[in-house]
Amino acid sequence: MSLTNVTTRQEFEKHVLKNDKLVLVDFWADWCPPCKMMAPILHDISESMKDEVDIVKVDVEASQENSLLAAEHQVQSIPNMTIYKNGQIVETLIGARPAQILKDDLKNLL
């Protein structure tokens, strides 16, 4: 798995909290231009760093569960990229990032 969309708490727990790899969780929405700008960057990272990092996308408006997940993670603005290592939050990035800076941030957390 490198890039996954989740719509339930069970999927979130499986792909994020119980994952041994570094996981970037992208909290996003379809109406958000910076979120759309990040989509191809995250897709590229999911391919180029697939052995080290998993990308999990959470559309904050796709389901009530996703809205609750966003609230529980104190997501107040999007894009919000929360990075997990061994099921624990290690970094939160708010706003769009250039591809190379985001890759460097992830490599530093490995």
Contacts in CASP RR format, 6 or more apart in sequence:
PFRMAT RR
TARGET T0000
AUTHOR 0000-0000-0000
METHOD contacts of the structure
MODEL  1
MSLTNVTTRQEFEKHVLKNDKLVLVDFWADWCPPCKMMAPILHDISESMK
DEVDIVKVDVEASQENSLLAAEHQVQSIPNMTIYKNGQIVETLIGARPAQ
ILKDDLKNLL
1 15 0 8 1.000
1 54 0 8 1.000
2 46 0 8 1.000
2 47 0 8 1.000
2 50 0 8 1.000
2 53 0 8 1.000
2 54 0 8 1.000
2 55 0 8 1.000
3 42 0 8 1.000
3 43 0 8 1.000
3 46 0 8 1.000
3 54 0 8 1.000
3 55 0 8 1.000
3 56 0 8 1.000
3 57 0 8 1.000
4 11 0 8 1.000
4 15 0 8 1.000
4 54 0 8 1.000
4 55 0 8 1.000
4 56 0 8 1.000
4 57 0 8 1.000
5 56 0 8 1.000
5 57 0 8 1.000
5 58 0 8 1.000
5 59 0 8 1.000
5 62 0 8 1.000
6 12 0 8 1.000
6 15 0 8 1.000
6 16 0 8 1.000
6 56 0 8 1.000
6 57 0 8 1.000
6 58 0 8 1.000
6 66 0 8 1.000
7 59 0 8 1.000
7 62 0 8 1.000
7 63 0 8 1.000
7 65 0 8 1.000
7 66 0 8 1.000
8 63 0 8 1.000
8 65 0 8 1.000
9 65 0 8 1.000
9 68 0 8 1.000
9 69 0 8 1.000
12 56 0 8 1.000
12 58 0 8 1.000
12 69 0 8 1.000
15 23 0 8 1.000
15 54 0 8 1.000
15 56 0 8 1.000
16 23 0 8 1.000
16 25 0 8 1.000
16 56 0 8 1.000
16 84 0 8 1.000
16 87 0 8 1.000
17 84 0 8 1.000
17 87 0 8 1.000
18 87 0 8 1.000
19 54 0 8 1.000
19 84 0 8 1.000
19 87 0 8 1.000
20 86 0 8 1.000
21 52 0 8 1.000
21 53 0 8 1.000
21 54 0 8 1.000
22 52 0 8 1.000
22 53 0 8 1.000
22 54 0 8 1.000
22 83 0 8 1.000
22 84 0 8 1.000
22 85 0 8 1.000
22 106 0 8 1.000
22 109 0 8 1.000
22 110 0 8 1.000
23 53 0 8 1.000
23 54 0 8 1.000
23 55 0 8 1.000
23 56 0 8 1.000
23 83 0 8 1.000
23 84 0 8 1.000
23 85 0 8 1.000
23 87 0 8 1.000
24 42 0 8 1.000
24 45 0 8 1.000
24 53 0 8 1.000
24 54 0 8 1.000
24 55 0 8 1.000
24 56 0 8 1.000
24 81 0 8 1.000
24 82 0 8 1.000
24 83 0 8 1.000
24 84 0 8 1.000
24 106 0 8 1.000
25 56 0 8 1.000
25 57 0 8 1.000
25 58 0 8 1.000
25 73 0 8 1.000
25 81 0 8 1.000
25 82 0 8 1.000
25 83 0 8 1.000
25 84 0 8 1.000
26 35 0 8 1.000
26 38 0 8 1.000
26 42 0 8 1.000
26 55 0 8 1.000
26 56 0 8 1.000
26 57 0 8 1.000
26 58 0 8 1.000
26 79 0 8 1.000
26 80 0 8 1.000
26 81 0 8 1.000
27 58 0 8 1.000
27 60 0 8 1.000
27 69 0 8 1.000
27 70 0 8 1.000
27 73 0 8 1.000
27 75 0 8 1.000
27 78 0 8 1.000
27 79 0 8 1.000
27 80 0 8 1.000
27 81 0 8 1.000
27 82 0 8 1.000
28 35 0 8 1.000
28 38 0 8 1.000
28 39 0 8 1.000
28 57 0 8 1.000
28 58 0 8 1.000
28 59 0 8 1.000
28 60 0 8 1.000
28 78 0 8 1.000
28 79 0 8 1.000
28 80 0 8 1.000
29 35 0 8 1.000
29 59 0 8 1.000
29 60 0 8 1.000
29 61 0 8 1.000
29 78 0 8 1.000
30 36 0 8 1.000
30 59 0 8 1.000
30 61 0 8 1.000
32 78 0 8 1.000
32 79 0 8 1.000
34 78 0 8 1.000
34 79 0 8 1.000
34 95 0 8 1.000
34 96 0 8 1.000
35 78 0 8 1.000
35 79 0 8 1.000
37 96 0 8 1.000
38 79 0 8 1.000
38 81 0 8 1.000
38 96 0 8 1.000
38 97 0 8 1.000
41 97 0 8 1.000
41 98 0 8 1.000
41 99 0 8 1.000
41 102 0 8 1.000
42 55 0 8 1.000
42 57 0 8 1.000
43 55 0 8 1.000
44 99 0 8 1.000
45 53 0 8 1.000
45 55 0 8 1.000
45 99 0 8 1.000
45 102 0 8 1.000
45 103 0 8 1.000
45 106 0 8 1.000
46 53 0 8 1.000
46 54 0 8 1.000
46 55 0 8 1.000
48 103 0 8 1.000
49 103 0 8 1.000
49 106 0 8 1.000
52 106 0 8 1.000
52 110 0 8 1.000
53 106 0 8 1.000
53 110 0 8 1.000
58 66 0 8 1.000
58 69 0 8 1.000
58 70 0 8 1.000
59 66 0 8 1.000
60 66 0 8 1.000
60 67 0 8 1.000
60 69 0 8 1.000
60 70 0 8 1.000
60 75 0 8 1.000
60 78 0 8 1.000
61 67 0 8 1.000
70 80 0 8 1.000
73 80 0 8 1.000
73 82 0 8 1.000
73 89 0 8 1.000
75 82 0 8 1.000
77 94 0 8 1.000
77 95 0 8 1.000
78 95 0 8 1.000
79 94 0 8 1.000
79 95 0 8 1.000
79 96 0 8 1.000
80 92 0 8 1.000
80 93 0 8 1.000
80 94 0 8 1.000
80 95 0 8 1.000
81 92 0 8 1.000
81 93 0 8 1.000
81 94 0 8 1.000
81 95 0 8 1.000
81 97 0 8 1.000
81 102 0 8 1.000
82 89 0 8 1.000
82 91 0 8 1.000
82 92 0 8 1.000
82 93 0 8 1.000
83 89 0 8 1.000
83 90 0 8 1.000
83 91 0 8 1.000
83 92 0 8 1.000
83 93 0 8 1.000
83 105 0 8 1.000
83 106 0 8 1.000
83 109 0 8 1.000
84 90 0 8 1.000
85 109 0 8 1.000
90 109 0 8 1.000
91 105 0 8 1.000
91 109 0 8 1.000
93 102 0 8 1.000
93 105 0 8 1.000
97 105 0 8 1.000
END
